[in-house]
Amino acid sequence: MVTDPARIHPTDEGHPEVCTVFSYQCIFSEEKKAEIEKKCREGKMGCVECKKMLHEKLSGLITPIRDKYKDLKKNPEKVNKILEDGNRRASDQASSNLAAFKKEMGYG
Ligand code: SF4
């Protein structure tokens, strides 16, 4: 991922406003945004450390989704049950909406 191209060494003063990693940090590490920006600008945090922080944050978000995917992949019956339940609920709702529509239009 592209960072500040003017930053050669971890102690160089950074420009987070041109850094893609910082854009992601603003979204996924909002609570640390000010700290990251300050450390970057003052050359107190290297890009590798910053990227590792982002990686850990994203992994924390993605791991439960990945685990759920693996679980569902091993249980196709569970997936079919979820789909059937969703299909039934959608069908019930559509029938209810259609009945209400017909009534309002004077067809019911
Ligand atoms: S320290 Fe982080 S915000 Fe600053 S340039 Fe490197 S990756 Fe970007």
Residues whose N, C-alpha, C, O or C-beta is under 5 A from the ligand:
A	BS01	SF4	T3 D4 G14 P16 C19 V21 F22 C40 M45 G46 C47 C50
